[in-house]
């Protein structure tokens, strides 16, 4: 019976992945640092875009209607950047050496990444739709400046890139979560 037990034990040890806790902790902390940096860039960019749109609405528009339409867009980049900042700056529980906590943090980071790109893709599509409508309104209204045609075309490229990035991140998520699950499964005791 002892021989059988030793074989089972050896088989279990061979099939149980080894988790380098310090490497996992360093990876989680590095990802958290990168997310913090991206959060600040998002926040500063959102504020800058909002200021630029407000400046454009006040000083560069030729009619009160176009100024009001642009001014209505001012809170959108700021609100998105604030949401992104708060999502990426969530308190990390990665200061522990617990494998379960580190793997849970890794999962949270991956899920937040997919959420960020999904919201970005939907948001940028809505903005593009609104921008295209406004540009068509002015173009068809007789204001045949080239910017009313160029803006939606340039923005469309951004929409496509955002959706491609979202689909890539979403497609990778199940495999990444499976890898994390393979590293550690809490015992049922």
N, C-alpha and C positions, 0 to 999 in steps of 0.2 A: 504494500500500500504506500510506503514511503517513496518508492521509485515512481509510482504513478503521480503522487503529489508533486514531486520535484519536476516531473515532465510538464505538468500543468502550470506550475509556477514559472518554469523557464519559457513556456509558450506565451504566458501572459506578459512576462517582462519583455519578450521580443516584440510583441504586438502593441505594447503600451508605448506611445511616443514619449520621448524625453523632452521636457520643457526646460529650456534655459531661462530661468526666471529673471536673471539680471539682463539678459539680452531682450527679453520681452518687455521688461520695465523700461529699458532704454528706448526701445522702439515706440512704446506708448508715449513716453515723455517727448521724444523727438516729434512725433506726429502732433502732439498737443502744442508744442512750440510753434510748429509750422502753421497750425490752425489759428493760433493766437496772432501770428504775424499777418496771415491772410485776413483775419477779422478786422485788424486795424486798417489794412489797405482797403478793404471793402467799405468800412465806415468813412474813411477820409475821401475815397472816390465818390461815394454817394453824396456826401456833403458838397464836394466840388461840382458834381454834375447838377445838383439842385441849385447851387449858386449860379452856374453857367446858364441854366434854363431860365432862372429868374432874371438874370442880366439881359438875356436875349428877349424875354417877354417885355421888359421895361424899356430897353434902349434900342433894340434892333427890329422890332415889328413895325409894320406900316399901318396897321389898323388896330382898333381897340379889341375887336373880336379875336384876332390872332394873338394879341397880347394876353387876353383872358384865357384862351385855350391853352397857351403855353404855361401860364401861371397855374392852371389847374393841375399840370403835370409835376410841378415843383416838389410836392411832398412824396411822390412815388419813389424816386431814387433814394431819398433819405430814409423813408420807411423800410424799403427793402434792405438797405445797408445796415440799418439798425437791427432788423430781424436777423440778418446774416451774422452780425457781430455777436448778438446774444446767443445764437445757435452754436457758433464756433467757440465762444468763451465759456461754455458750460463748465462748471467745476469738475475737475478731474479727480477721481478717486484712485489715481494711479500711484499714490505715494506709499502704497502698501506692497509688500512682497507676496501677497496672496495671489496665487495663479488664477483662481476663479475671478477675483476682482480685476486683474489685469486683462483677462480675456473678455470679461463683460465690458470693460472700457474700450477695448479694441472693436467689439461688436458695435457699441454705441457710436464710435467714430465712423465706422463704415456706413451705418444706417443714416447718420447725419449727413454724410457726403452725398448719398443718394437723394435724401430729402432736399438738400441745398440745390442740386442740379435739377431736380423735378420742379421745384418752385421757380428756379431761374428760367427754365424752359417755358413754363406756362406764363410766367410774368412777362418775359420778353416777347412772347407771341402776342399777348394781349396788348402790350405797348406798341408793337409793330402794327397790329390791326388798327388801333386808334390813330397812330401816326399816318398810316396809309389812307384812312378815311379823311383825316384833316387835310392831308396833301391833295387828295382827289377833290375835296371841297374847294380848296383855293385854286387849284389848276382849272377845274371846270367853271369856277366863278370868274375866270378871266385873268387871274394872276399867273402868268405863264413863266414865272422865274424857274430856272432849271433846278433850284434846290427842292422844289415840290416833287420833282421826279427822282432826283438823286437820293434823297433821304430814305425813302422806302426801299430802294434797291440796295443801298449800303446796309441798312438795318436787316434786310432779308438774309444777307450773308451771316450776320451775327446770330439770327434766329436759327439758321440751319446748323451752324457750328455748335450752338448750345444744345440743340436736340440730339445731335450726334454724340456729344460728350455725355449727355444724360443717358442715352441708350447704352453706351459703352460701360458706364459706371453701374447701371442697373443690371446689365448682363453679367458683369463680373461678381456682383454681390453674392449670389448663392454659392458659388465656388469658394469665395473668401470666407463665408460663414461656415461652410462645411469644413474648411481647413482649421478654423478656430475650434469647432466642435470636436474634431479629431484630436486636437491637442489635449482637451480636458473635458471629461464628462463627470459631473458630480456624482458621487456614489448615492445609492438609493437607501442607505442605512438610516 
